[in-house]
Amino acid sequence: MSEYQNRKRRQTKLPRLELVADLYKRGNSLRKVREEVMRRLDLKSYSLQTVHADVKLLLKEWRESRIEKTDEAVQLELERIDDTIRELWDEWERSKQNYTKTSNKRKGAPVKDKEKGTSTLRTYQKEEVETDVICMGDVSYISEIRHQLIERRKLLGLYAPEEKSLTLNKYDLSNLTPEQQDILLDIGEQALNVTE
């Protein structure tokens, strides 16, 4: 294949992959993805095999980029959690501070200005009441701090992993390797594509 043909092929494949990615992320079936790509890109043919290959390629790219960026993402999330926890502790301390609440009351009567024809309110008594408020702290801050600490521990992997078993009707698939599970998943997807 010539350089020109390779370049042209790449130029048509990239927009197709972007469209496939968008449609697949929205939960469309492979058949629906195929129909929509053919309609939007005005393609004469686009086989389900090619759709499946495009989706597999996208999943592989996403998996690789996720692995590369996982450490950075975990660090970023830990920093966000730490900042949130610091703010929550500050608010917790502030919610425990006592304060004085002041309320003002005024008593008055309406007075009519005979010259202008308007009425105003004339105050004849003012009352100011000060109340000392003793605060015990808002426990919702402590609850949110605990929640953030749980999230932090999960990100760091400090909890024991939860064991989940994968079953298919009456067959236990938890003893299969991840590669064998991927093969079964591929077979299932192919079976779904045939029946759609």
BAGU-615023 format. One record per residue: residue in one letter; residue number from 0; x, y negated, z of N, C-alpha, C in turn; chain. Coordinates in pm, 1 decimal, always signed. Each point is the difference from the previous one (the first is absolute). Last residue first. Example, Ala and Ser with C-alpha at 12.3 -4.5 7.8 and 13.67 -1.06 7.14 Angstrom:
REM residues 2
aa|i|n_u|n_v|n_w|ca_u|ca_v|ca_w|c_u|c_v|c_w|ch
s|1|+1285.0|+225.0|+708.0|+82.0|-119.0|+6.0|-77.0|-109.0|+73.0|A
a|0|+29.0|+572.0|-7.0|-89.0|-119.0|+0.0|+90.0|-120.0|+0.0|A
***
This chain:
REM residues 196
aa|i|n_u|n_v|n_w|ca_u|ca_v|ca_w|c_u|c_v|c_w|ch
e|195|-2849.2|+970.4|+1699.3|-58.8|-133.4|-15.1|-44.3|-27.3|-140.7|A
t|194|+233.9|+402.4|+153.6|-142.9|+2.1|+24.9|-65.3|-135.3|-20.0|A
v|193|+470.7|+56.0|-51.3|-63.9|+87.7|-97.7|-151.6|-5.4|+18.2|A
n|192|+272.4|-227.9|+306.6|+1.8|-67.5|-129.7|-70.5|+82.1|-106.7|A
l|191|+62.3|+181.6|+433.8|-98.9|-106.9|+2.1|-8.8|-70.4|-134.7|A
a|190|+330.5|+323.8|+58.2|-131.2|+64.9|-3.3|-110.2|-105.3|+1.4|A
q|189|+438.5|-147.2|+49.7|-21.5|+47.1|-135.8|-136.3|+65.8|-13.3|A
e|188|+134.5|-133.4|+426.4|-27.2|-117.4|-82.9|-27.1|+41.3|-145.3|A
g|187|+132.2|+338.6|+301.6|-134.0|-50.3|+30.9|-38.4|-119.5|-84.1|A
i|186|+435.8|+169.3|-33.7|-94.0|+96.0|-58.4|-143.4|-47.0|+25.1|A
d|185|+340.4|-248.5|+203.3|+0.7|-18.2|-145.9|-100.2|+92.2|-68.2|A
l|184|+65.0|+56.4|+460.3|-69.2|-125.9|-25.8|-7.6|-27.4|-150.2|A
l|183|+253.1|+366.7|+146.0|-143.4|+26.0|+15.7|-82.5|-124.6|-28.8|A
i|182|+463.5|-50.2|+1.0|-39.5|+82.5|-114.5|-149.6|+30.5|+6.9|A
d|181|+190.9|-223.9|+365.2|-8.4|-88.3|-116.7|-45.3|+76.8|-123.7|A
q|180|+87.3|+245.4|+391.2|-123.7|-77.0|+15.7|-18.9|-95.7|-117.6|A
q|179|+399.2|+241.4|+22.6|-110.0|+89.9|-33.5|-134.7|-71.6|+13.3|A
e|178|+381.2|-234.6|+132.7|+4.1|+20.7|-144.6|-115.4|+89.4|-45.3|A
p|177|+69.0|-74.3|+465.5|-57.6|-117.5|-67.6|-0.5|+15.4|-152.5|A
t|176|-25.3|+453.0|+273.1|+95.8|-110.7|-4.9|-66.4|-120.1|-67.5|A
l|175|-289.5|+368.3|+277.4|+61.6|-24.9|-130.6|+98.6|-116.4|+9.8|A
n|174|-294.8|+164.0|+355.3|+130.6|+66.0|-5.0|+68.7|-17.9|-135.7|A
s|173|-445.6|-166.1|+102.9|+100.3|-74.7|+76.5|+138.0|+64.5|-4.2|A
l|172|-452.1|+124.1|-190.3|+108.3|-41.0|-89.1|+112.4|-71.2|+74.2|A
d|171|-442.4|+367.9|+67.5|+84.5|-95.3|+71.7|+122.1|-32.1|-86.1|A
y|170|-521.2|+171.9|-130.9|+143.1|+25.5|-8.7|+77.8|-109.4|+71.8|A
k|169|-489.7|+37.6|-85.0|+42.3|+83.6|+112.4|+150.2|+25.4|+1.7|A
n|168|-165.7|-412.1|-250.8|-104.3|+94.0|+37.9|+48.9|+82.6|+119.0|A
l|167|+359.1|-251.4|-79.8|-78.5|+2.1|-122.7|-101.1|+111.8|+19.2|A
t|166|+342.1|-323.9|+336.1|-71.2|+123.4|-32.8|-79.3|-18.7|-127.9|A
l|165|+414.6|-216.2|+339.0|-66.0|-17.8|-128.7|-66.7|+131.6|-35.2|A
s|164|+156.3|-242.2|+489.3|+9.3|+114.2|-91.3|-84.5|-28.9|-123.1|A
k|163|+287.3|-293.6|+396.0|-123.5|+11.9|-75.9|+16.2|+118.7|-93.5|A
e|162|+242.0|-252.3|+458.7|-0.2|+113.4|-91.5|-136.1|+8.7|-66.3|A
e|161|+296.2|-427.0|+205.8|-125.1|+73.6|+8.8|+4.0|+113.0|-101.4|A
p|160|+436.2|-231.3|+255.6|-81.5|+6.0|-121.9|-126.2|+82.6|+23.4|A
a|159|+232.0|-288.3|+389.2|+15.8|+132.1|-60.6|-88.2|+6.2|-124.1|A
y|158|+188.7|-475.6|+152.0|-103.5|+95.6|+37.1|+28.5|+133.3|-68.7|A
l|157|+269.8|-383.6|-79.2|+20.8|+46.0|+137.0|-107.2|+97.5|+47.6|A
g|156|+116.4|-272.5|-430.1|-9.0|+145.9|+4.5|+20.1|+57.2|+138.6|A
l|155|-25.8|-470.5|-180.9|+131.3|+52.0|+38.4|+0.9|+152.5|+10.1|A
l|154|-403.2|-232.0|-98.1|+96.6|-33.3|-105.2|+137.4|+58.1|+28.9|A
k|153|-333.6|+47.1|+329.6|-31.7|+81.8|-117.2|+100.3|-25.8|-111.8|A
r|152|+25.8|-267.0|+385.4|+48.5|+136.1|+26.7|-27.1|+92.4|-119.4|A
r|151|-173.2|-436.4|-19.8|+146.5|-5.1|-4.7|+58.5|+140.3|+18.8|A
e|150|-463.4|-59.5|+55.1|+37.6|-9.4|-141.7|+151.6|+1.4|-16.4|A
i|149|-163.9|-18.3|+435.9|-30.0|+131.6|-58.2|+40.0|+1.5|-146.8|A
l|148|+28.6|-407.8|+223.1|+108.1|+89.5|+42.8|-21.6|+141.8|-54.0|A
q|147|-339.0|-321.0|-71.5|+117.9|-32.2|-80.7|+118.1|+90.9|+36.3|A
h|146|-392.3|+37.5|+260.0|-25.3|+46.6|-136.7|+122.2|-25.1|-88.8|A
r|145|+9.1|-170.8|+436.4|+10.8|+146.6|+1.6|-19.6|+56.8|-140.0|A
i|144|-71.1|-457.3|+51.6|+143.8|+29.2|+16.1|+21.2|+151.5|-1.8|A
e|143|-442.9|-154.2|+4.5|+61.2|-16.6|-132.2|+150.8|+26.9|+5.4|A
s|142|-234.8|+12.0|+407.5|-49.5|+106.6|-87.1|+64.7|-8.0|-138.4|A
i|141|+83.8|-344.9|+303.7|+71.9|+121.8|+39.9|-42.4|+117.1|-89.5|A
y|140|-231.3|-403.3|-56.6|+138.8|-14.9|-45.6|+81.2|+125.0|+33.1|A
s|139|-441.1|-36.7|+155.3|+1.5|+35.2|-142.5|+140.1|-16.8|-58.2|A
v|138|-123.3|-121.2|+454.8|+52.0|+135.2|-22.9|+0.0|+41.2|-146.9|A
d|137|+50.4|-479.9|+263.6|-91.5|+60.5|-96.9|+56.7|+136.4|-39.8|A
g|136|+67.9|-298.6|+479.4|+56.5|+48.1|-126.7|-104.3|+67.8|-85.3|A
m|135|-67.1|-234.5|+422.8|+64.5|+129.2|+25.2|+63.7|+56.0|-125.6|A
c|134|-150.2|-519.6|+216.0|-0.5|+96.8|-110.8|+77.0|+125.6|+37.5|A
i|133|-281.7|-445.5|+229.5|+108.3|+95.2|+25.9|-10.2|+110.9|-104.4|A
v|132|-169.1|-537.6|+52.6|-28.2|+129.9|-60.2|+122.0|+88.4|+21.5|A
d|131|-233.8|-472.7|+224.4|+121.7|+79.4|-19.2|-39.5|+137.8|-51.6|A
t|130|-261.1|-486.4|-55.8|-8.5|+136.1|+51.4|+132.3|+70.2|-27.4|A
e|129|-255.3|-526.1|+17.5|+118.5|+79.5|-30.4|-13.2|+135.0|+67.2|A
v|128|-333.7|-436.5|-167.1|+15.5|+117.7|+84.6|+122.9|+76.9|-46.5|A
e|127|-257.6|-520.2|-31.2|+105.9|+85.8|-53.4|+21.9|+114.2|+98.1|A
e|126|-380.9|-411.7|-137.9|+38.7|+104.2|+94.5|+103.9|+88.8|-67.7|A
k|125|-288.1|-513.6|-29.9|+94.8|+94.4|-59.1|+39.2|+100.9|+106.8|A
q|124|-419.0|-393.7|-106.7|+68.9|+89.6|+92.7|+90.2|+94.4|-78.3|A
y|123|-255.6|-347.4|-210.9|-0.4|-55.0|+134.3|+63.2|+93.6|+102.4|A
t|122|-34.3|-128.0|-569.9|+39.4|+96.2|+101.7|-1.4|-67.6|+136.2|A
r|121|-274.3|-91.1|-478.7|+80.7|-63.9|+102.3|+26.0|+101.7|+111.2|A
l|120|-145.8|-6.7|-550.5|-1.0|+75.7|+124.2|+93.3|-69.0|+97.9|A
t|119|-307.0|-214.2|-424.1|+128.6|+60.4|+34.7|-15.4|+73.2|+131.3|A
s|118|-320.9|-233.9|-435.8|+13.2|+48.4|+137.2|+135.7|+67.2|+17.3|A
t|117|-224.6|-420.0|-332.3|+58.5|+134.5|+10.6|+5.5|+40.5|+146.4|A
g|116|-132.5|-437.9|-194.4|-103.3|+100.3|-18.6|+52.8|+142.8|+5.3|A
k|115|+202.6|-465.9|+63.1|+30.8|+80.7|-118.7|-106.6|+105.2|-29.1|A
e|114|-55.3|-295.0|+377.9|+42.2|-85.5|-111.5|+20.5|+80.9|-128.4|A
k|113|-107.7|+211.7|+416.9|-115.4|-71.5|-56.1|+38.9|-84.4|-119.8|A
d|112|+197.7|+467.3|+206.2|+49.1|-135.5|-26.5|-111.4|-73.5|-73.1|A
k|111|-26.5|+431.4|+346.4|-36.0|-54.7|-129.7|+50.4|-143.7|-9.3|A
v|110|+145.8|+475.0|+274.2|-24.3|-143.9|+14.7|-28.1|-54.3|-138.4|A
p|109|+20.1|+511.0|+284.7|-0.6|-79.0|-122.4|-35.9|-146.5|+29.9|A
a|108|+262.5|+316.7|+348.7|-136.2|-29.1|-42.7|+6.6|-80.6|-128.7|A
g|107|+334.9|+374.6|+313.2|-27.7|-132.2|-54.9|-144.7|-14.0|-39.2|A
k|106|+440.6|+328.4|+214.1|-143.6|-26.7|+7.7|-22.0|-140.8|-50.4|A
r|105|+401.1|+411.1|-44.7|-39.0|-141.0|+2.0|-152.2|-8.1|+7.0|A
k|104|+451.5|+363.7|+78.4|-143.6|-20.1|-13.8|-25.3|-149.9|+7.4|A
n|103|+441.1|+373.7|-87.2|-52.5|-134.4|+24.3|-150.4|-0.4|-20.5|A
s|102|+431.9|+371.9|+122.9|-124.3|-26.4|-73.4|-53.2|-136.5|+42.6|A
t|101|+477.9|+336.1|+15.5|-64.8|-126.1|+33.5|-125.7|-14.9|-84.8|A
k|100|+374.7|+396.8|+189.3|-102.5|-30.8|-98.6|-73.5|-125.6|+46.1|A
t|99|+506.8|+240.5|+86.2|-109.4|-76.9|+58.1|-95.5|-39.9|-111.2|A
y|98|+347.3|+448.8|+51.6|-16.5|-135.3|-50.4|-118.6|-66.5|+69.5|A
n|97|+379.2|+464.5|-13.7|-116.0|-67.7|+55.5|-8.3|-140.7|-58.1|A
q|96|+232.7|+443.6|-236.1|+23.9|-128.6|+66.5|-131.9|-60.8|+46.8|A
k|95|+64.3|+412.3|-264.2|+3.8|+18.6|+146.1|+16.6|-132.0|+75.1|A
s|94|+4.5|+44.9|-483.8|-135.4|+31.1|+46.9|-5.0|+22.5|+150.9|A
r|93|+416.2|-78.8|-224.9|-81.2|-121.8|-0.8|-139.3|+26.9|+55.1|A
e|92|+288.9|+366.6|-59.5|+48.0|-84.9|+109.6|-83.6|-127.8|+9.3|A
w|91|-93.9|+281.5|-360.3|-36.5|+66.8|+124.8|+41.8|-86.2|+118.9|A
e|90|+136.8|-136.5|-426.3|-142.3|-28.1|+22.5|-49.7|+65.2|+129.1|A
d|89|+441.6|+91.5|-132.1|-13.2|-142.9|+32.5|-145.3|-35.5|+30.6|A
w|88|+85.9|+433.6|-153.8|+47.3|-17.0|+137.9|-9.0|-146.3|+43.0|A
l|87|-106.2|+98.8|-447.3|-101.9|+53.0|+90.5|+42.1|-13.3|+146.3|A
e|86|+309.3|-117.3|-337.7|-110.0|-97.9|+6.6|-107.8|+46.9|+97.8|A
r|85|+353.8|+297.4|-84.5|+49.0|-118.5|+71.7|-111.0|-103.9|+16.0|A
i|84|-95.4|+379.2|-260.9|+5.9|+34.2|+142.4|+49.6|-119.2|+81.4|A
t|83|-1.2|-39.7|-468.5|-137.2|+3.3|+51.5|+0.3|+27.8|+150.1|A
d|82|+409.8|+23.0|-227.2|-47.3|-138.5|+6.6|-140.0|-6.7|+61.0|A
d|81|+176.4|+429.4|-80.2|+72.0|-67.1|+108.5|-44.8|-144.9|+16.6|A
i|80|-172.3|+246.2|-364.3|-56.0|+48.6|+126.5|+67.9|-69.6|+117.2|A
r|79|+171.3|-88.2|-423.8|-134.4|-57.8|+13.9|-62.7|+39.9|+132.7|A
e|78|+410.5|+195.1|-112.2|+17.1|-142.4|+31.7|-135.1|-67.2|+19.2|A
l|77|-1.6|+446.3|-143.3|+45.9|-8.1|+138.8|+19.0|-145.4|+42.8|A
e|76|-105.7|+83.0|-449.2|-115.7|+24.4|+86.3|+38.6|-6.2|+147.4|A
l|75|+346.9|-36.3|-318.0|-88.7|-115.9|-8.6|-119.8|+16.5|+92.9|A
q|74|+291.3|+364.4|-43.5|+64.2|-108.6|+73.5|-87.6|-125.1|+1.0|A
v|73|-143.4|+363.1|-258.9|-10.1|+33.2|+142.2|+61.1|-112.0|+83.6|A
a|72|+43.6|-34.7|-464.2|-139.0|-20.7|+40.3|-19.1|+28.5|+148.7|A
e|71|+420.6|+87.2|-195.4|-25.6|-143.7|+3.7|-141.0|-28.1|+49.9|A
d|70|+115.8|+449.0|-64.4|+77.3|-57.1|+110.2|-24.6|-149.6|+13.7|A
t|69|-203.7|+225.0|-366.8|-57.5|+36.8|+128.8|+75.7|-62.8|+116.0|A
k|68|+80.1|-11.7|-494.5|-43.0|-119.1|+72.6|-52.2|+30.3|+139.3|A
e|67|+153.0|+341.9|-303.4|+105.3|-101.0|+5.0|-37.6|-116.7|+89.8|A
i|66|-320.7|+338.4|-78.8|+109.4|+53.2|+80.7|+110.7|-103.7|+13.6|A
r|65|-358.7|-102.2|-280.7|-44.2|-1.9|+139.4|+111.5|+51.0|+91.1|A
s|64|+59.5|+16.5|-463.8|+11.9|-138.7|+47.8|-42.2|-9.6|+145.5|A
e|63|-43.2|+420.8|-208.1|+141.6|-39.3|+8.8|+15.0|-141.1|+54.2|A
r|62|-438.5|+160.9|-80.6|+61.6|+75.5|+108.9|+144.9|-42.7|+19.5|A
w|61|-236.5|-179.8|-363.9|-48.7|-55.6|+126.7|+65.3|+70.2|+117.5|A
e|60|+94.2|+167.8|-430.1|+60.1|-133.1|+19.5|-41.7|-59.5|+134.0|A
k|59|-201.7|+406.0|-121.5|+142.6|+20.9|+27.6|+69.8|-134.0|+25.9|A
l|58|-447.5|-10.0|-138.1|+9.8|+52.0|+136.9|+145.6|+20.3|+40.5|A
l|57|-85.1|-124.8|-446.1|-28.7|-110.4|+92.7|+12.7|+45.8|+145.1|A
l|56|+41.4|+327.0|-334.4|+113.2|-91.7|-5.5|-19.0|-114.8|+98.6|A
k|55|-357.4|+298.6|-55.9|+110.6|+65.5|+71.0|+123.1|-89.9|+4.7|A
v|54|-364.5|-148.5|-254.8|-31.9|-6.7|+143.4|+111.4|+64.1|+81.8|A
d|53|+32.7|+27.3|-468.1|+16.6|-138.8|+44.4|-24.7|-13.1|+150.2|A
a|52|-81.2|+417.9|-201.7|+143.9|-26.6|+4.5|+26.2|-142.9|+48.1|A
h|51|-447.0|+122.8|-72.2|+53.3|+72.7|+115.5|+150.2|-26.3|+15.0|A
v|50|-206.8|-174.1|-378.3|-50.1|-70.6|+119.1|+59.0|+64.7|+124.2|A
t|49|+83.7|+215.0|-400.7|+80.8|-121.8|+10.3|-43.5|-81.0|+121.1|A
q|48|-250.7|+379.5|-98.8|+135.3|+41.2|+39.4|+89.0|-121.7|+18.9|A
l|47|-429.8|-57.1|-174.8|-4.1|+17.0|+145.3|+135.8|+46.1|+52.5|A
s|46|-10.1|-284.4|-458.1|-43.2|+129.1|+53.9|-0.3|+0.9|+151.7|A
y|45|-62.3|-354.1|-404.5|+71.3|-4.3|+127.7|-46.2|+123.1|+75.5|A
s|44|-80.6|-297.0|-507.5|+8.3|+125.1|+75.1|+83.9|-22.1|+125.7|A
k|43|-129.1|-368.8|-265.9|-76.3|+101.0|-72.5|+0.3|+133.0|+74.5|A
l|42|+37.8|-508.8|+219.7|+77.7|+115.6|-45.6|-91.5|+98.9|-71.3|A
d|41|-41.7|-467.8|+236.9|-42.2|+31.8|-136.7|+85.4|+112.0|-59.9|A
l|40|-9.9|-193.2|+456.6|+119.6|-15.4|-84.1|-27.9|+34.1|-146.1|A
r|39|-353.0|+25.0|+327.8|+67.2|-128.8|+22.2|+119.4|-22.6|-92.1|A
r|38|-247.2|+417.2|-18.1|-86.6|-113.0|-33.1|+76.0|-132.5|+9.7|A
m|37|+217.4|+400.9|+127.0|-24.8|+1.3|-145.1|-83.1|-121.1|-41.6|A
v|36|+70.2|+62.8|+458.3|+125.1|-39.3|-66.1|-19.9|-3.9|-150.9|A
e|35|-359.8|+158.0|+257.2|+19.8|-143.0|+21.1|+127.3|-49.8|-68.1|A
e|34|-103.9|+466.1|-5.6|-98.8|-75.8|-76.9|+26.4|-150.5|+9.1|A
r|33|+271.9|+285.0|+266.0|+25.2|+19.7|-144.0|-94.8|-85.3|-84.0|A
v|32|-69.1|+17.4|+462.6|+120.1|-78.1|-31.1|+27.9|+7.0|-149.4|A
k|31|-338.9|+270.7|+160.0|-44.0|-139.9|-2.6|+118.4|-92.1|-32.0|A
r|30|+94.4|+455.1|+57.6|-81.1|-17.0|-120.8|-46.1|-145.3|-13.9|A
l|29|+229.3|+127.3|+390.5|+91.2|-6.2|-114.1|-76.6|-19.7|-131.1|A
s|28|-227.1|-197.1|+437.7|+44.9|+133.2|-42.2|+92.3|-15.9|-120.2|A
n|27|-45.6|-393.5|+373.2|-62.3|+53.6|-121.2|+55.2|+138.5|-31.3|A
g|26|+115.8|-327.9|+369.8|-67.8|+126.8|+22.9|-70.7|+57.4|-121.3|A
r|25|+297.7|-398.5|+70.6|-140.4|-28.2|+32.3|-82.4|+127.7|+14.3|A
k|24|+456.7|+8.6|-134.8|-5.9|-48.2|+138.6|-142.5|-27.5|+44.1|A
y|23|+80.4|+117.4|-450.7|+17.8|+116.0|+87.4|-7.4|-40.7|+147.5|A
l|22|-15.9|-338.8|-337.3|-121.0|+82.3|-1.8|+9.7|+117.7|+96.2|A
d|21|+380.3|-279.6|-53.7|-110.9|-76.7|+55.2|-126.6|+84.6|+9.3|A
a|20|+376.9|+189.1|-210.5|+23.4|-17.7|+143.9|-117.3|-72.2|+64.8|A
v|19|-1.9|+42.2|-467.6|-25.4|+130.2|+64.4|+16.4|-13.1|+151.4|A
l|18|+116.7|-374.2|-254.5|-144.6|+19.7|-0.8|-37.6|+131.9|+68.2|A
e|17|+454.5|-92.1|-58.3|-57.2|-98.0|+92.6|-150.6|+17.5|+10.8|A
l|16|+228.5|+262.2|-316.4|+25.7|+45.8|+136.7|-56.8|-97.4|+102.6|A
r|15|-27.1|-121.3|-453.5|-86.6|+114.9|+25.2|+18.1|+49.4|+143.6|A
p|14|+282.4|-343.0|-161.4|-136.3|-48.7|+29.9|-96.7|+113.4|+31.4|A
l|13|+442.2|+138.7|-115.1|-4.7|-80.2|+122.5|-138.2|-57.8|+28.6|A
k|12|+97.4|+247.3|-410.8|-16.6|+83.5|+119.3|-14.0|-83.5|+126.6|A
t|11|+89.2|-189.6|-435.8|-139.3|+44.0|+10.5|-24.0|+80.0|+127.6|A
q|10|+435.6|-155.0|-94.6|-86.7|-117.5|+5.2|-147.5|+38.6|+9.5|A
r|9|+331.3|+336.4|-61.5|+4.9|-55.1|+135.7|-94.7|-118.6|+15.1|A
r|8|+45.1|+181.8|-429.6|-66.7|+96.6|+87.2|-2.7|-49.7|+144.8|A
k|7|+242.6|-245.2|-319.2|-143.8|-15.3|-23.3|-79.7|+93.3|+91.7|A
r|6|+466.8|+38.7|+5.1|-39.9|-128.2|+57.4|-151.1|-20.3|-13.8|A
n|5|+189.3|+379.8|-205.2|+6.5|+11.1|+146.2|-49.6|-127.6|+66.8|A
q|4|+40.5|+0.7|-466.8|-113.3|+82.6|+41.5|-3.1|+16.3|+152.0|A
y|3|+367.2|-227.8|-189.7|-121.7|-77.8|-20.0|-122.4|+77.1|+49.3|A
e|2|+418.4|+216.2|-10.0|-6.0|-97.3|+109.7|-128.8|-81.3|-7.1|A
s|1|-22.2|+482.5|-225.2|+84.2|-119.1|-11.9|-18.6|-92.0|+120.6|A
m|0|-37.2|+548.9|-28.7|-85.2|-116.8|+0.0|+90.0|-123.4|+0.0|A
***
